[in-house]
Amino acid sequence: MLNALASDVAVTWLGALGTGAYFRFLWSRNESTASIRVTLFLVGVLTALLALRGFFWLWGGGALGRLVFVPATLMPLAITLYVEQLLRRHHPRWLKVLAVTVTIVFSVLNLIADLSSDTRLLLIFLVGLVLVIALNAWFLLSASKD
């Protein structure tokens, strides 16, 4: 079991190093276009999520679990902003509202009722995250057919 945990932590931290290196590359370009800012937001959130998750897997604990879900709850918003910028057209208002709602509701719930230790809330968050990702993927796929 220890080898499985060590390999999971190593893979997670390698992912954090990769996304962190890309974040640093984008940051060093000193560009301030909308697409760069949105990409920095997404890559920064993903870097923080992966780095914190590796520590959480090693040491556990309620405070670290809550800290892991700070960037995790930002993912629906970050993904939606990124895809919208990638398509260079606005998403429908309902999708933006969905992404913001999932982000805000679960950010607040994480502060009140630790998502990492509440299976029911975690599953509901997962459903919201997957729904936002699937809808963004659908818009990407439908735009590629145009």
N, C-alpha and C positions, 0 to 999 in steps of 0.2 A: 504494500500500500504506500509506503514511503517513496518508492521509486516513481509511482504514478503521480503522487503529489509534486514531487520535485520536477518531473517533466512538464506537468501542467503549469507550474509556476515559471519554469524556464521559457516555455513557449509564450506565455502571457507577457513576460517581461521582454522577450525578443520582439513581440508585436509592439509593445510600448516604445522600445528603442527605435524601431522602424518608423512608426508614426511620429515619434518625437523628432527624429532626424528630418523627416519631411516637413514637419512644422517649422523647425529651425531654418530649413532651406527657404521656405516661403517667407518667413519673417525677415530673413536677411536680404531679400530682394527689395525691400523698402517700397513696395507698391501698395497703393491704397485703393485698388479698384474693388467694386462690390464682389466680384467673383473671388478675389484673393481673400477678402475679409470673411466671406461665408465659408470658404475652404479652410481657413485658419480656425474658425470656430468649430467646424466638424472635426478636423484632425486634432485640435487641442482637446476637445471633449473625449475623443476616442483614446488619446494618449493618457489622459488622466484616469480614465476608466480602467484601462489595461494595467497601468502602473499600480493603482490602488488595489485592484483585484488580486494581483500577485501577493501583496502584503496581507490582504485579508485571508487568502488561502493559507498563508504561512502561520499567522498568529490568531486569526479570528477576532471575536469580540464585537460587542454591540456598537461601540463608537466607530470602529473601523468599518463595520457593515453599513452603517448610515452614511459614512463618508464615501463609500463605493457607489452608493446609489445617488449621490449628488450629480455626478456626470451621467450616470445611466438614465436619470429622469430627464436630462437635457437632450438625449438622443432623438426623440421624435421631432423636436423643434429644429435641431441641427440638420437632420436628414431632410426635412421638408424645405428648409431654406436653401440647402445645397442643391437639391433636385430642381427647385424652382429657378435658381440661378443658372443651372446647367442647361435647362430648357430655354432660358431667356424669354420666358413668358410667365405670367402670373398663374398660380394654381387657383382653383375655385375657392371662394371665401370659406366654404364649409370645411375644406381640407385644412386650411390654415387654422380655423377655429378648433378643429379636432386636435391638431398637433399641439397647439398652445394649451388647450384644455388638458390633454394627457400630461403634458409637461408640468403645468401648474398644480393640478390635482395630486399627482404622485410626488412632486417635490414637497408639498405641504404634508401629505400623508407620511412621507419618509421622516419628516421632522417629528411628527406626532407618534407614529406607530411603526418604527423600524421595519422597512420593507424586507430586509435581509432575513428577518426571523419570523415573518408572518406569511405563511405559505399561501393563504387565500388572497391576500393583497398582492403578493408577488405574481401569482397567476393572472390576476386581473390586469396588473401592469403589463405583463407579457402579452396578453391579448391586445391591449391598446397599442403597444409598441409594434407588434406584428401587423396589426391593421394599418397603422400609419406607414410602415415600410411597404406593405403590399400595395396600398393605394399609390404611393410614390412610384413604385415599380410599374404599376399599370399606366400611369401618366408617361413615364419614360418609354415604355413599349409602344404605347399608342402614338407618341410623338415621332417615333422612329419609322412608323408606317406612313406618315404624311409626306 
